[in-house]
Amino acid sequence: MKYIEPHAHMVSRTTDDYVKLALAGCEAVCEPAFWAGFDRATAAGFADYFRQLTEYEPKRAQTYGIHHFSWLCINPKEADDPGFAREVMSIIPEFLDKPNVLGIGEIGLNKNTRNELDIFEEHVQLALDHDLPILIHTPHLEDKLKGTRLTLDSLANFSNLDRSKVIIDHVEEHTVAPVLEAGYWAGMTLYPQSKCSLDRAIDMLEVHGPDRLWLNSACDWGVSDPLAVPKCALRMKSRHHTPEDIENLILHNPTKFLRQSRKFTL
């Protein structure tokens, strides 16, 4: 079955993973900018990273028949140094016209600090200034509920924000309802050891319905599974979801959101 992987950090994955994705039916991969496993020392390091996301990685993906799209930002963890963050943000506009850039992301909060929130809001304004969709990271574990509430409160201050163009990712059982009720999209991340298991994600789907939901693996250099989305589709089948329902969740839903960027084409 064809599907879209809407959140994967392929710069940290091997070419074997691209082969697996292609064999599983992946049509497109969307890669948000993220933390590289260490704090980068200079803004020039981010410039090279943005070149990797917009020039090299699309070519590597196309070798396996997969479209590659990217999101740009300075990630929440490194955004806690506002001076450095603003230096990085100053170079983002020169990459926004690249043909595979969808929008701004993954921005958000890590430890829910004031500095992180300031840089988050500046990213939101950057997206508004360029009429771009936004992909938002929510914190891990015990910080998730507080971070989600701070995020929603912050977004509410932007009166001209189109909430249908914002996806708040890594929702769990205690955060999915407020995200959806506020009119945003919600991403369910399938991790082997944290975030959502396959069955927990399907439980949320069955409770809240499929509207404005997508599945992603967020596979990176940590414990993660690039095939989490098709595996969840298989689990949905075993729980008696119809092929149409499965295709809607893993293909049509992400397509509907991503097409709000003029760059997204298949």
C-alpha positions as CSV (number, residue, x, y, z in Angstrom):
1,M,0.0,0.0,0.0
2,K,1.3,3.5,-0.8
3,Y,1.9,5.8,2.1
4,I,3.8,9.0,3.1
5,E,6.3,9.1,5.9
6,P,5.7,12.7,7.1
7,H,8.4,12.9,9.8
8,A,11.7,11.1,9.4
9,H,15.3,12.2,10.0
10,M,16.9,10.4,7.1
11,V,20.3,12.1,7.4
12,S,20.8,9.8,10.4
13,R,19.7,6.7,8.5
14,T,21.5,4.3,6.1
15,T,20.7,3.8,2.5
16,D,19.3,0.3,3.5
17,D,16.5,2.2,5.2
18,Y,15.6,3.9,1.9
19,V,15.4,0.5,0.3
20,K,13.1,-0.7,3.0
21,L,10.9,2.3,2.7
22,A,10.6,1.9,-1.0
23,L,9.8,-1.8,-0.7
24,A,7.1,-1.0,1.8
25,G,5.4,1.5,-0.6
26,C,6.7,4.9,0.7
27,E,6.0,7.6,-1.9
28,A,7.5,10.6,0.0
29,V,9.6,11.3,3.1
30,C,9.4,14.7,4.9
31,E,12.4,15.6,7.0
32,P,12.2,18.3,9.7
33,A,15.4,19.9,10.9
34,F,16.4,18.5,14.3
35,W,19.1,18.0,16.9
36,A,22.1,16.1,15.5
37,G,22.9,14.3,18.8
38,F,25.3,17.1,19.8
39,D,25.1,20.8,20.1
40,R,26.6,22.5,17.0
41,A,29.2,25.1,17.6
42,T,28.6,27.6,14.8
43,A,25.8,28.8,12.6
44,A,27.9,27.7,9.7
45,G,27.3,24.1,10.9
46,F,23.6,24.7,10.4
47,A,24.2,26.2,6.9
48,D,25.9,23.0,5.9
49,Y,23.1,21.0,7.5
50,F,20.4,23.0,5.6
51,R,22.4,22.3,2.4
52,Q,22.3,18.6,3.2
53,L,18.5,18.7,3.7
54,T,17.8,20.7,0.5
55,E,20.5,19.5,-1.9
56,Y,22.0,16.1,-1.0
57,E,19.3,14.2,0.7
58,P,16.6,14.7,-2.0
59,K,19.1,13.1,-4.5
60,R,19.8,10.2,-2.2
61,A,16.0,9.6,-1.8
62,Q,15.3,9.9,-5.5
63,T,17.7,7.0,-6.1
64,Y,15.1,4.8,-4.5
65,G,12.1,6.4,-6.2
66,I,11.1,8.4,-3.1
67,H,10.3,12.1,-3.0
68,H,12.2,14.0,-0.3
69,F,10.9,17.2,1.4
70,S,12.3,19.1,4.3
71,W,11.4,21.6,7.0
72,L,13.9,24.2,8.3
73,C,14.5,25.7,11.7
74,I,16.8,25.6,14.7
75,N,15.6,22.8,16.9
76,P,14.1,23.4,20.4
77,K,17.1,22.0,22.2
78,E,19.6,24.3,20.7
79,A,17.1,27.2,20.7
80,D,17.7,27.7,24.5
81,D,20.7,29.9,23.5
82,P,18.8,32.8,21.9
83,G,21.8,34.7,20.6
84,F,23.0,31.6,18.7
85,A,19.5,30.7,17.7
86,R,18.9,34.1,16.1
87,E,22.2,33.8,14.2
88,V,21.0,30.5,12.8
89,M,17.5,31.8,12.0
90,S,19.1,34.7,10.0
91,I,20.3,32.3,7.4
92,I,17.0,30.3,7.0
93,P,15.4,32.7,4.5
94,E,18.0,32.1,1.9
95,F,17.0,28.4,1.8
96,L,13.2,28.8,1.8
97,D,13.0,29.0,-2.0
98,K,14.7,25.5,-2.4
99,P,12.2,23.3,-4.3
100,N,11.8,20.7,-1.5
101,V,11.3,23.1,1.5
102,L,7.8,22.8,2.9
103,G,7.8,25.1,5.8
104,I,9.2,25.8,9.3
105,G,9.9,22.9,11.7
106,E,10.3,21.1,13.9
107,I,10.1,24.0,16.2
108,G,8.7,24.0,19.8
109,L,9.9,23.3,23.3
110,N,12.3,21.0,24.9
111,K,12.6,21.9,28.6
112,N,9.9,24.5,28.5
113,T,12.2,27.5,29.1
114,R,11.5,31.1,28.5
115,N,14.3,31.3,25.9
116,E,12.9,28.3,24.0
117,L,9.5,30.0,24.0
118,D,10.9,33.3,22.6
119,I,12.6,31.5,19.7
120,F,9.5,29.4,19.1
121,E,7.4,32.5,18.7
122,E,10.0,34.1,16.4
123,H,9.9,30.9,14.2
124,V,6.1,31.2,14.1
125,Q,6.4,34.8,12.9
126,L,8.9,33.8,10.3
127,A,6.5,31.2,9.0
128,L,3.7,33.8,8.9
129,D,5.9,36.3,7.1
130,H,6.5,33.7,4.3
131,D,3.0,32.1,4.4
132,L,4.4,28.6,5.3
133,P,3.0,25.6,7.2
134,I,4.5,24.9,10.6
135,L,5.5,21.6,12.2
136,I,5.8,21.7,16.0
137,H,7.7,19.4,18.4
138,T,6.3,18.7,21.9
139,P,8.6,17.7,24.8
140,H,9.2,14.2,26.1
141,L,7.6,12.4,29.0
142,E,6.8,14.4,32.1
143,D,7.3,17.8,30.2
144,K,4.9,17.0,27.4
145,L,1.6,18.2,29.0
146,K,3.1,21.4,30.3
147,G,4.9,22.0,27.0
148,T,1.8,21.4,25.0
149,R,-0.2,23.8,27.1
150,L,2.5,26.5,26.7
151,T,2.6,25.9,23.0
152,L,-1.2,26.2,22.6
153,D,-1.2,29.4,24.8
154,S,1.6,30.9,22.7
155,L,-0.1,30.1,19.4
156,A,-3.3,31.7,20.6
157,N,-1.5,35.0,20.6
158,F,-1.1,35.0,16.8
159,S,-4.5,36.3,15.6
160,N,-3.6,35.8,11.9
161,L,-2.4,32.2,12.3
162,D,-4.3,29.6,10.1
163,R,-4.5,26.7,12.5
164,S,-5.2,24.2,9.7
165,K,-1.6,24.9,8.5
166,V,-0.1,23.9,11.9
167,I,0.7,20.3,13.0
168,I,1.6,19.6,16.6
169,D,3.6,16.4,16.7
170,H,4.3,13.6,19.2
171,V,0.8,13.8,20.8
172,E,-0.1,11.2,23.3
173,E,-3.3,10.3,25.1
174,H,-3.2,13.3,27.5
175,T,-2.4,15.9,24.8
176,V,-4.2,14.8,21.6
177,A,-7.6,16.2,22.6
178,P,-6.6,19.8,23.4
179,V,-4.6,19.9,20.2
180,L,-7.5,18.8,18.0
181,E,-10.1,20.8,19.9
182,A,-8.0,23.9,19.3
183,G,-8.2,23.3,15.5
184,Y,-4.7,22.1,14.9
185,W,-3.5,18.9,13.2
186,A,-1.9,16.2,15.5
187,G,0.9,13.9,14.7
188,M,1.2,10.5,16.4
189,T,4.8,9.3,16.6
190,L,5.4,5.5,16.7
191,Y,8.5,4.7,18.8
192,P,9.5,1.3,20.2
193,Q,10.3,2.6,23.7
194,S,8.6,5.9,24.1
195,K,5.9,8.2,22.6
196,C,3.2,5.8,21.1
197,S,3.1,2.1,20.5
198,L,1.2,0.9,17.5
199,D,-1.8,-0.1,19.6
200,R,-1.8,3.1,21.6
201,A,-1.9,5.1,18.4
202,I,-4.8,3.1,17.0
203,D,-6.6,3.5,20.3
204,M,-6.3,7.3,19.9
205,L,-7.5,7.0,16.4
206,E,-10.6,5.0,17.4
207,V,-11.4,7.4,20.3
208,H,-10.9,10.7,18.4
209,G,-11.5,9.8,14.8
210,P,-9.2,10.2,11.8
211,D,-9.7,13.9,11.1
212,R,-6.5,16.0,11.3
213,L,-4.4,13.0,12.4
214,W,-1.3,11.5,10.9
215,L,1.2,8.8,11.8
216,N,5.0,9.1,11.6
217,S,8.1,7.2,12.7
218,A,10.3,10.3,13.5
219,C,13.2,7.8,12.9
220,D,16.6,9.2,13.8
221,W,19.9,8.2,15.3
222,G,18.1,6.8,18.5
223,V,16.0,3.8,19.0
224,S,13.4,4.2,16.3
225,D,11.9,2.2,13.4
226,P,11.7,3.7,9.8
227,L,9.0,1.1,9.0
228,A,6.7,2.0,11.9
229,V,4.0,3.5,9.7
230,P,3.4,0.5,7.5
231,K,3.7,-1.8,10.6
232,C,0.9,0.3,12.2
233,A,-1.2,-0.1,9.0
234,L,-0.8,-3.8,9.3
235,R,-1.9,-3.7,12.9
236,M,-4.9,-1.6,11.9
237,K,-5.8,-4.4,9.5
238,S,-5.7,-7.0,12.3
239,R,-8.0,-4.7,14.3
240,H,-10.5,-4.8,11.5
241,H,-10.0,-1.3,10.0
242,T,-10.9,-1.2,6.4
243,P,-8.3,-0.7,3.6
244,E,-10.0,2.6,2.9
245,D,-9.6,3.8,6.5
246,I,-6.0,2.7,6.5
247,E,-5.2,4.5,3.2
248,N,-6.9,7.6,4.5
249,L,-4.7,7.8,7.5
250,I,-1.3,6.9,6.0
251,L,-1.7,8.5,2.6
252,H,-4.6,11.0,2.2
253,N,-4.4,12.7,5.6
254,P,-0.7,13.7,5.3
255,T,-1.2,14.6,1.6
256,K,-4.1,16.9,2.6
257,F,-2.0,18.7,5.2
258,L,1.3,18.8,3.1
259,R,-0.4,20.2,0.0
260,Q,-0.9,23.4,1.9
261,S,2.7,24.0,1.0
262,R,3.0,25.0,-2.7
263,K,6.2,22.8,-2.8
264,F,4.5,19.5,-2.1
265,T,3.8,17.5,-5.2
266,L,3.8,13.8,-6.0
